[in-house]
Amino acid sequence: MVDKGTTDKLKGSAKEVVGDVTGDNKKKAEGILDKTIGKVKEVAADIKEASEDAVEDVKEKLEHHKK
């Protein structure tokens, strides 16, 4: 299973809200960082998925041309 960063984004959103409500700028910054990490994981997973799909397409085309 690929980590799409959902947990990090949710955790980050929660920390950011807690930081806002309590006036804890450090907690808010941690939340923003966690959300950013989650987004990076999401983009990386999307890139990995797209590249795997591209490899499969090439393999299928090569198999088709062998016949």
Residue pairs with C-beta under 8 A, 6 or more apart in sequence:
2 45
2 48
2 49
3 41
3 45
4 41
4 42
4 45
5 37
5 38
5 39
5 40
5 41
5 42
5 45
6 38
6 42
7 38
8 34
8 35
8 37
8 38
8 41
9 34
9 35
9 38
9 39
9 42
10 38
11 31
11 34
11 38
12 30
12 31
12 32
12 33
12 34
12 35
12 36
12 37
12 38
13 31
13 35
14 31
15 27
15 28
15 30
15 31
15 34
16 27
16 28
16 31
16 32
16 35
17 31
18 24
18 27
18 28
18 31
19 25
19 26
19 27
19 28
19 29
19 30
19 31
20 28
